[in-house]
Amino acid sequence: MKRKILVTSALPYANGHIHIGHLVEYIQTDIWVRFQKLCGNDCIYICADDTHGTTMMLRARTEKRTEDEIIKIMNAAHLKDFNGFGIEFDNYGSTHCEENRTLCNEIWAAIRKAEMVEEKEIEQLYDIEAKIFLADRFVKGTCPKCGKKDQYGDNCECGAHYSPVDLTDPVSTITGTIPEIRKSKHLFVNIEHEHPFLDQWVHSGTLQPEIENYLSAQFLNEPLHHWDVSRPEPYFGFKIPDSPNNYWYVWFDAPIGYMGSTWEWCKLKGHDFNDWWKNPKTEIHHFIGKDITYFHTLFWPTMLKVAGFTLPKKIHIHGFLTVNGEKMAKRRGTFILASTYLKHLDPSYMRYFYASKLSSRVDDMDLNFEEFETKVNADLIGNVINLASRTAKFAVHTGLSEYYPDDNGLFEQAAALGDDIAEAYENGDYSKAIRLIMECGNRANKFIEDAAPWTIKLDPTRKTDLQDICTIGLNLFRQIVVYLAPVLPKLKTQVEELLNCKIDHWNLSQEHLLGTQVNPYKHLMTRVDKSGIDKIIEDSQQETPFSPVADNRNNNNGNSNFEEDSGDALNIEPLVAAKISIDDFTKIDLRIARIVEASEVKEARKLLRLKLSLGGGEFRNVFAGIKAAYEPEKLIGRLVVCVANLEPRQMKFGTSEAMIVAAGSGGSEVFLLSPDNGAKPGMRLH
């Protein structure tokens, strides 16, 4: 029976760009949706930008733009990145839309009617310099439970949840100042009211077993804490209609954004919104990262239940991404933006690699670049593409046979695995599906190797044999491509053109393709070029992944496993920076320096190695991304401005001990700042 399925991914925060950690989730979801559509189910994929919160307000202040302007810019950037990786949404909206506001009002009214709202005066951390109450993500300190330092204001890596005022040694991440405690009125939802329902729902099969156990052990074995759903002004979001000067906290309206975006789609397509969100026959599936489990498994089902909306049938929760066994970090070149990857490598590689690693469990995944290169080259090129390249160039002359030849049961053997592969996709166990598909490829390649069509292509008496061998090879290839279609949509389209056929249903894996012409063979995919990986890492070391005001945790929605670090060159560009005090500025030791040595870093495309003299026998070694703008020999003897008290940074080429000051947009458009005549090395700028 045809299923009606609504699928969502966590909403990426509109303050930052998409990176490879995010892509784990969106590729995972896109594969699942494509599989459902290939099976003929009525399935839609809904997402939106998460736009509200203090961060967006602060960024708008900093850049002297409106929040709406930033939302529009980031929405276009996100969609460009997603499209580059073949991720297709039926609707991609924004939480800052009237549909979302209306639904927030409706759900809030239902919670009020259920008498679950309480008003309390609470103590909250206040940044006296920024003149705002600090959201939990803008406070860092020592965890009150385990003592781990540098933890955010609401939860620790140890799994503890707490209030920002409970942190030891709290510091504002906006200004770096010590916040003070002030009182303000907040609205709370009493989710303990729905404790019996949550006990039942958590154990209903909606969640993975490890998540069930986590919620039971950490939360459901004691009374549930009231949920703070309001934030005092100033704040960017929706005002609470019955609470002047208060706004809904971003985690109230963000999941409602799933519904708001659905409503947008319904208006565009002429569908009934209630048929998707108030229909027990509709399956709702959420794909999220494990760091936002708390909100999606306690607060969200409570909101839906009280307001009379359909509850999720399944919440698919995944782990974090590490790169080469470590947290993503800019200094190692492993904090990789989606746009950076797309400049150098085929997105199909990443889709396949992630699929080969994803299971139905909440396991972390490691992107090891050596394994990435080996797996893609061996599986996709050596196994799958190899089948087509060894047969299609002959079949273009012979066409496919009218009847399917004897292949020793290979097609039927692979067809029999169709149900197992489908079940693996359905359960999110993509790694199992990939293993089964590659086994089919191994058997097919052995057949072609043994039949060796290239040895009989010039023998006119064996034309029928050649046609039969190519028919078998290309049918086994097409069968594998049907199985891989959710993972590799670009390859599916290429094969449709090659074989003059549509691949639009899962059951085609059970059917032969016969009696058709084959188009001239074009390269479907090339091997991974290691230089592409090197360029990605090099570019990622030099790029800045965050905006001037960054909410690093929410920006990384669904994958918080990363480290942030600084660069080694200061480009002063025409943007409005965050204001600093004169005391902050005096901490920077700006000095005149003379370049006494300059050379290329051969392993890097953008870097020059400079030796700076600061006078009095004091020198600094600097790596600067100015290779495209300057020839090394012409820099020797030139006076520049440098930041002399920058903490040394270890790079793979050596240690960078200072930063030179430049202006421009990058590449060849970089201009070093030089002092007037009479300046000498060692002089400080005032």
C-alpha positions in Angstrom: 0.0 0.0 0.0 1.2 3.5 -0.9 2.5 5.3 2.2 2.0 9.0 3.0 5.3 10.3 4.5 6.5 13.7 5.7 10.3 13.9 6.3 12.3 16.6 7.9 15.9 17.4 8.8 17.0 19.6 11.6 16.8 23.3 10.6 20.3 24.8 9.9 20.9 28.0 11.7 20.8 31.0 9.4 24.0 32.5 10.9 26.5 30.2 9.3 27.3 28.2 6.2 26.8 24.5 5.6 29.8 22.3 6.4 30.6 18.6 6.0 29.4 17.9 9.5 25.9 19.2 8.6 26.0 17.1 5.4 26.0 13.8 7.3 22.4 14.5 8.2 21.1 16.1 5.0 22.7 13.4 2.8 21.3 10.7 5.1 17.8 12.2 4.9 18.0 12.8 1.2 18.9 9.1 0.6 16.0 7.9 2.7 13.5 10.2 0.9 14.8 9.2 -2.6 14.4 5.6 -1.6 10.8 6.2 -0.5 9.9 8.0 -3.7 11.6 5.3 -5.8 9.3 2.8 -4.0 6.3 4.8 -5.1 5.4 6.3 -1.8 3.9 9.8 -1.4 6.9 11.3 0.4 7.8 15.0 0.8 11.0 16.4 2.3 10.6 19.6 4.3 13.2 21.9 5.8 13.8 25.6 6.5 16.4 28.0 7.9 16.3 28.5 11.7 16.4 32.3 11.8 15.5 33.5 15.3 17.5 34.2 18.4 20.0 36.6 19.9 22.7 35.7 17.4 20.8 36.9 14.4 20.0 40.1 16.2 23.7 40.7 17.1 24.9 39.9 13.6 22.4 42.4 12.2 23.7 45.0 14.6 27.3 44.2 13.6 26.8 44.3 9.9 24.3 47.2 10.0 21.7 45.2 8.0 18.2 44.1 8.8 17.7 40.5 10.0 15.5 40.0 6.9 18.4 40.9 4.6 20.7 38.4 6.3 18.0 35.7 6.2 17.6 36.1 2.5 21.4 36.0 1.8 21.9 32.9 3.9 18.9 31.1 2.6 20.3 31.4 -1.0 23.8 30.3 0.2 22.3 27.2 2.0 20.3 26.2 -1.0 23.3 26.5 -3.3 25.3 24.2 -1.1 22.5 21.7 -0.7 21.9 21.7 -4.5 25.6 21.1 -5.1 25.3 17.8 -3.2 22.1 16.7 -4.9 20.0 17.3 -1.8 16.4 18.0 -3.0 13.8 19.5 -0.7 10.1 19.7 -1.6 10.1 22.9 0.3 12.9 24.9 2.0 11.5 27.8 3.9 12.3 30.0 6.9 11.1 30.1 10.5 10.5 33.8 10.1 7.3 33.5 8.1 3.7 34.2 8.8 2.7 30.6 8.6 5.1 29.8 11.4 3.9 32.7 13.5 0.3 31.6 13.1 1.1 28.0 14.1 3.1 29.3 17.1 0.0 31.2 18.3 -2.2 28.1 17.8 0.1 25.8 19.7 0.6 28.4 22.4 -3.1 28.8 22.9 -3.5 25.1 23.3 -0.8 24.9 25.9 -2.4 27.8 27.7 -5.8 26.1 27.6 -4.3 23.0 29.1 -3.2 25.2 32.0 0.5 24.2 31.6 2.0 27.8 31.5 3.5 29.3 34.6 5.2 32.7 35.0 8.2 33.0 37.2 10.8 35.6 38.0 14.2 34.1 37.4 17.8 34.9 37.8 19.6 35.2 34.4 23.0 36.2 33.3 23.2 39.7 31.8 26.0 41.2 29.7 26.2 44.8 30.8 28.4 45.7 27.9 26.2 44.2 25.2 23.1 45.2 27.2 21.3 41.9 26.7 20.3 38.9 28.7 22.6 36.0 27.6 21.1 33.0 26.0 22.7 29.7 27.1 24.7 29.5 24.0 26.4 32.8 24.7 27.8 31.7 28.0 30.7 29.4 28.7 32.1 28.2 32.0 32.8 25.2 34.2 30.2 22.4 34.3 28.6 22.3 37.8 28.3 18.5 37.6 31.6 17.2 36.3 33.9 20.2 36.5 34.8 20.2 32.8 35.8 23.7 31.6 34.7 25.7 28.6 31.1 24.3 28.4 28.1 26.0 27.1 25.4 27.5 29.3 22.8 24.7 29.2 24.6 21.4 28.8 27.9 19.7 29.1 29.7 17.1 27.0 29.2 14.8 30.0 25.4 14.9 29.3 24.4 17.1 32.2 21.8 19.8 31.7 21.6 22.9 33.8 20.9 26.7 33.9 23.6 29.2 32.8 23.6 30.7 36.3 24.7 27.3 37.7 28.0 27.5 35.7 31.2 28.1 37.6 33.2 31.0 36.3 30.7 32.1 33.6 32.0 34.3 30.8 30.0 36.0 28.0 31.1 34.7 24.6 30.0 37.9 23.0 32.2 40.4 24.9 34.4 38.2 27.0 33.2 39.9 30.1 32.0 38.4 33.3 28.1 38.6 33.3 26.1 39.7 36.2 23.0 38.1 37.6 19.7 40.0 37.0 16.1 39.0 37.5 13.5 38.9 34.7 10.0 37.4 34.2 9.9 34.2 32.1 7.2 31.9 31.0 7.5 28.1 31.6 5.7 25.1 30.2 5.0 22.4 32.8 5.9 19.3 30.7 5.7 17.2 33.9 1.9 17.5 33.2 2.5 15.1 30.2 4.9 12.7 32.0 2.6 9.7 31.7 2.2 10.3 27.9 6.0 10.8 27.4 6.7 7.5 29.3 4.4 5.7 26.8 5.6 7.5 23.7 9.3 7.2 24.4 8.9 3.4 24.5 6.5 3.2 21.5 9.2 2.2 19.0 9.6 5.8 17.7 13.2 6.0 19.0 16.4 3.9 18.8 16.9 1.6 21.8 19.9 3.5 23.0 17.9 6.8 23.0 15.0 5.1 24.9 17.5 4.0 27.5 19.1 7.4 27.7 15.8 9.3 28.2 14.6 6.8 30.8 17.8 7.0 32.8 18.4 10.7 32.5 15.0 12.3 32.6 11.9 10.1 32.9 12.9 8.5 36.2 12.2 11.7 38.0 9.8 14.7 37.7 10.5 16.7 34.5 11.8 20.3 34.8 9.6 23.1 33.6 10.6 24.3 30.2 11.6 28.0 29.8 10.0 29.1 26.5 10.4 32.9 26.7 13.1 35.4 26.3 13.0 39.1 27.3 13.6 41.9 24.8 15.8 42.8 23.0 15.5 39.6 21.0 14.8 38.6 17.3 11.8 36.4 17.0 8.1 36.3 17.4 6.5 38.3 20.3 4.3 36.3 22.6 0.9 37.8 22.1 -0.2 37.5 25.7 3.1 38.4 27.4 4.3 42.0 26.6 8.1 42.4 26.1 8.6 38.6 25.8 9.5 36.5 22.8 9.3 32.8 22.2 12.6 31.1 22.7 14.0 29.9 19.5 13.6 26.2 20.5 9.8 26.8 20.8 9.3 28.2 17.2 12.1 26.2 15.5 10.5 22.8 15.4 7.2 24.4 14.6 9.1 25.6 11.5 8.7 22.0 10.1 5.0 22.7 10.1 5.3 26.3 8.8 7.4 25.1 5.9 4.9 22.3 5.2 2.1 24.9 5.1 4.0 27.0 2.6 4.4 23.9 0.4 0.7 23.1 0.8 -0.3 26.6 -0.4 2.0 26.3 -3.4 0.8 22.8 -4.4 -2.9 23.0 -3.4 -2.7 20.5 -0.5 -4.6 20.4 2.7 -2.2 21.2 5.6 -4.3 19.1 8.0 -3.9 16.1 5.7 -0.2 16.1 6.6 -0.1 17.3 10.3 -3.5 16.1 11.6 -3.8 12.8 9.8 -3.1 9.5 11.6 -2.3 7.9 8.3 0.6 10.3 7.7 4.0 9.1 8.8 6.2 11.9 10.2 9.9 11.2 10.2 12.5 13.5 11.8 16.3 13.2 11.1 18.4 14.9 13.7 21.8 14.9 15.4 22.2 13.4 18.9 23.0 16.8 20.4 19.4 18.0 20.0 17.7 14.8 21.2 16.4 16.5 24.3 14.3 19.0 22.5 12.9 16.6 19.9 12.0 13.8 22.3 10.5 15.6 25.3 9.4 19.1 24.4 8.4 18.6 20.8 6.1 15.6 21.3 4.5 17.4 24.3 3.7 20.4 22.1 2.2 18.3 19.3 0.1 16.1 21.6 -1.4 19.0 23.6 -2.2 20.9 20.4 -3.7 17.9 18.6 -1.2 17.4 15.9 0.2 14.1 14.5 3.1 12.7 16.5 6.3 11.5 14.8 6.3 7.9 13.8 10.1 7.8 13.9 12.9 10.0 15.0 16.2 9.0 13.3 19.1 10.2 15.4 22.7 10.1 14.2 26.1 10.7 15.8 28.8 13.2 15.2 31.4 13.5 12.4 35.1 13.3 13.1 37.8 13.9 10.4 40.9 11.7 10.4 39.9 10.6 13.9 39.8 14.0 15.4 37.3 16.8 15.9 37.0 19.1 12.9 39.5 22.0 13.2 40.4 24.9 11.0 44.1 24.7 11.8 44.2 21.1 10.5 42.1 22.0 7.5 39.3 19.6 8.5 36.6 22.2 9.2 35.5 22.0 5.6 32.7 24.1 4.2 30.4 22.4 1.6 31.3 25.1 -0.9 35.0 24.4 -0.4 34.5 20.7 -1.0 32.5 21.4 -4.2 35.3 23.4 -5.7 37.6 20.4 -5.8 35.8 17.0 -5.6 32.7 15.3 -7.0 29.9 15.4 -4.4 29.0 11.8 -5.4 32.1 10.7 -3.6 30.9 12.2 -0.3 27.3 10.8 -0.7 28.7 7.3 -1.3 31.2 7.5 1.5 28.7 8.7 4.1 26.2 6.0 2.9 28.8 3.3 3.3 29.4 4.4 6.9 25.9 5.1 8.2 24.1 2.6 10.3 20.8 2.6 12.2 22.6 3.2 15.5 23.6 6.5 17.1 27.2 6.0 16.2 29.8 8.7 15.4 31.3 8.5 12.0 34.9 9.2 11.0 35.9 10.7 7.6 39.4 9.3 7.1 40.6 10.8 3.8 42.8 7.7 3.0 39.8 5.4 3.5 37.7 7.9 1.6 40.0 7.8 -1.4 40.5 4.0 -1.3 36.8 3.2 -0.8 35.5 5.5 -3.6 38.1 4.3 -6.1 37.7 0.6 -5.3 33.9 0.5 -4.9 32.5 3.1 -7.3 35.2 3.1 -10.0 36.7 -0.3 -9.7 33.5 -2.1 -9.1 30.4 -0.2 -10.4 31.7 2.0 -13.1 34.0 -0.7 -14.3 31.1 -2.8 -15.4 29.8 -0.1 -17.8 33.2 1.0 -19.1 34.1 -2.6 -20.1 30.8 -3.4 -21.9 29.0 -0.2 -23.1 31.6 0.7 -25.7 30.9 -2.6 -27.4 27.1 -2.5 -26.9 26.9 0.8 -28.7 27.5 -1.2 -31.9 25.5 -4.4 -31.0 22.6 -3.0 -28.9 21.1 -5.3 -26.3 19.8 -8.8 -27.0 16.1 -9.4 -27.5 16.2 -12.2 -25.0 18.1 -12.3 -21.7 21.0 -14.8 -22.1 22.1 -17.4 -19.6 24.2 -15.6 -16.9 24.5 -18.5 -14.5 21.8 -17.0 -12.2 23.6 -13.7 -11.5 20.7 -11.4 -12.2 18.3 -13.6 -10.2 20.7 -13.8 -7.3 21.0 -10.0 -7.2 17.3 -9.6 -7.6 16.7 -11.8 -4.6 18.7 -9.4 -2.5 16.3 -6.6 -3.4 14.1 -7.0 -0.3 17.1 -7.1 2.0 18.6 -4.0 0.4 15.2 -2.2 0.7 14.9 -3.2 4.3 18.4 -1.8 5.0 17.5 1.5 3.4 14.2 1.6 5.3 15.9 1.1 8.6 18.6 3.6 7.9 21.3 0.9 7.8 22.8 2.2 4.6 26.2 0.5 5.3 24.5 -2.9 5.1 22.8 -1.9 1.8 26.1 -0.8 0.3 27.8 -4.1 1.4 25.1 -6.1 -0.3 25.2 -4.0 -3.5 29.0 -4.3 -3.7 28.7 -8.0 -3.4 26.5 -8.0 -6.5 29.1 -5.9 -8.3 31.9 -8.3 -7.4 30.1 -11.2 -8.9 29.2 -9.3 -12.0 32.8 -8.1 -12.5 34.1 -11.7 -12.2 31.6 -12.7 -15.0 32.8 -10.0 -17.3 36.5 -10.7 -16.5 36.0 -14.4 -17.4 33.9 -13.6 -20.5 36.5 -11.0 -21.7 34.4 -9.2 -24.4 37.5 -7.2 -25.4 39.1 -10.4 -26.8 36.2 -11.2 -29.1 35.2 -7.7 -30.4 37.1 -8.2 -33.7 35.7 -11.7 -34.4 32.7 -11.2 -36.7 31.6 -14.9 -36.1 31.1 -14.1 -32.4 29.0 -11.0 -32.7 26.1 -12.7 -31.0 28.3 -13.8 -28.1 29.6 -10.2 -27.8 26.0 -8.9 -27.7 25.0 -11.4 -25.1 28.0 -10.7 -22.8 27.3 -6.9 -23.0 23.6 -7.5 -22.4 24.4 -9.4 -19.2 27.0 -6.9 -18.1 24.8 -3.9 -18.7 21.8 -5.5 -17.1 23.8 -6.3 -14.0 25.2 -2.8 -14.0 21.7 -1.2 -14.4 20.4 -3.4 -11.6 23.2 -2.1 -9.3 22.4 1.5 -10.3 18.8 1.0 -9.4 19.9 -0.1 -6.0 22.3 2.8 -5.7 19.9 5.4 -7.1 19.0 6.9 -3.7 22.7 7.4 -3.0 23.9 8.5 -6.4 21.2 10.4 -8.2 23.6 12.0 -10.7 24.8 8.5 -11.8 21.2 7.4 -12.1 20.6 10.3 -14.6 23.7 9.5 -16.5 22.8 5.8 -16.9 19.3 6.7 -18.0 20.9 8.6 -20.9 23.4 5.9 -21.6 20.9 3.0 -21.7 17.8 4.9 -23.1 15.7 4.0 -20.1 14.1 5.5 -17.1 15.1 4.5 -13.6 12.0 5.6 -11.7 10.9 2.6 -9.6 12.5 0.2 -7.2 11.0 -2.8 -8.9 13.1 -2.2 -12.1 15.8 -4.1 -10.2 13.7 -7.2 -10.9 13.3 -6.6 -14.6 15.6 -7.1 -17.6 16.3 -4.3 -20.1 16.3 -5.9 -23.6 16.2 -5.0 -27.3 17.3 -1.4 -26.9 20.1 0.7 -28.4 23.0 1.9 -26.2 24.3 5.4 -26.6 28.0 6.2 -27.0 29.8 5.7 -23.7 30.9 8.8 -21.8 33.0 8.8 -18.6 30.5 8.4 -15.7 32.9 9.1 -12.9 36.7 9.4 -12.4 38.9 8.3 -9.7 39.5 10.5 -6.6 42.4 12.8 -7.2 44.4 13.1 -4.0 45.4 16.6 -5.0 41.7 17.5 -4.7 41.8 16.4 -1.1 45.0 18.3 -0.4 43.5 21.5 -1.9 40.4 21.2 0.2 42.4 20.9 3.4 44.7 23.8 2.3 41.8 26.1 1.5 40.0 25.1 4.7 43.0 26.2 6.8 42.8 29.7 5.4 39.0 30.3 5.3 36.9 31.7 8.1 33.8 29.6 8.6 31.9 31.9 10.8 30.3 35.4 10.6 31.6 38.2 12.8 29.0 37.2 15.5 28.9 33.4 15.6 26.8 31.0 17.5 29.2 28.2 17.0 27.0 25.5 18.6 23.7 26.2 16.8 25.6 27.0 13.6 26.7 23.4 13.7 23.2 22.1 14.2 23.2 18.3 14.6 27.0 18.0 14.6 28.8 19.8 17.4 32.0 17.9 17.1 34.4 20.6 16.0 37.1 22.9 17.2 37.5 26.6 16.2 40.8 28.2 15.7 42.3 31.4 14.3 44.2 32.3 11.1 47.6 33.8 10.5 46.8 36.8 8.2 44.6 39.8 8.9 42.7 41.1 5.8 40.9 44.4 6.6 37.9 44.3 4.3 35.0 46.8 3.9 32.7 45.2 6.5 31.5 46.5 9.8 33.3 44.7 12.7 32.0 44.3 16.2 32.8 47.4 18.4 35.7 47.0 20.9 36.9 49.3 23.6 40.1 51.2 23.6 41.4 48.8 26.2 40.8 45.9 23.8 42.6 47.7 21.1 45.7 48.5 23.2 46.2 44.7 23.7 47.2 44.4 20.0 50.9 45.0 19.5 51.0 46.5 16.0 54.5 47.1 14.8 56.5 48.0 11.7 58.5 45.1 10.3 60.8 44.5 7.4 60.5 41.4 5.2 64.1 40.0 5.1 63.3 36.6 3.6 60.4 35.5 1.3 59.8 32.1 -0.4 57.1 29.9 -1.7 55.6 27.1 0.3 55.6 24.5 -2.4 53.1 22.3 -0.7 50.6 25.1 -0.5 48.8 27.0 -3.3 48.2 30.2 -1.4 51.0 30.6 1.1 54.3 32.4 1.2 56.9 32.0 4.0 58.1 35.3 5.3 60.8 36.2 7.8 60.1 39.6 9.4 62.7 41.8 11.2 61.2 43.9 14.0 64.6 45.5 14.7 67.0 45.0 17.6 67.6 41.4 16.5 64.0 40.4 16.9 62.5 38.2 14.1 59.1 36.6 13.4 58.4 33.7 11.0 55.0 34.2 9.2 53.0 32.1 6.7 50.7 34.5 4.7 48.1 33.7 2.1 49.4 36.2 -0.5 51.1 34.0 -3.1 48.6 35.0 -5.8 49.3 38.7 -5.3 53.0 38.9 -4.7 56.2 37.4 -6.1 58.5 36.5 -3.1 61.7 38.1 -4.4 59.9 41.5 -4.9 58.8 41.5 -1.2 62.3 41.4 0.3 63.2 44.7 1.9 59.6 45.9 2.0 58.2 47.4 5.2 54.8 46.0 6.4 52.6 46.2 9.5 52.4 43.1 11.7 50.6 41.9 14.8 53.6 41.0 16.9 51.9 39.6 19.9 49.8 36.9 18.2 50.0 33.5 19.8 52.2 31.2 17.7 50.3 28.8 15.5 51.6 25.4 14.5 50.9 24.6 10.8 52.0 21.6 8.9 54.7 23.7 7.2 56.1 25.2 10.4 55.1 27.7 13.1 53.6 31.1 12.2 54.6 33.6 14.9 52.8 36.8 13.8 50.3 38.2 11.4 50.8 40.7 8.6 48.0 43.3 7.9 46.5 43.5 4.4 43.3 44.6 2.7 41.3 43.2 -0.1 39.0 40.4 -1.1 41.6 37.6 -1.4 43.5 35.9 -4.2 45.3 38.5 -6.4 43.2 41.2 -4.8 45.4 41.5 -1.6 47.2 44.7 -0.7 49.8 44.9 2.0 49.7 47.9 4.3 53.0 49.9 4.2 54.0 52.8 6.4 55.2 56.2 5.2 58.9 57.0 4.5 60.9 57.3 7.6 59.3 54.4 9.4 61.7 51.8 10.9 61.3 48.2 11.9 60.2 47.9 15.5 58.2 51.1 15.6 54.8 50.6 17.3 51.6 51.9 15.8 49.6 54.4 17.9 
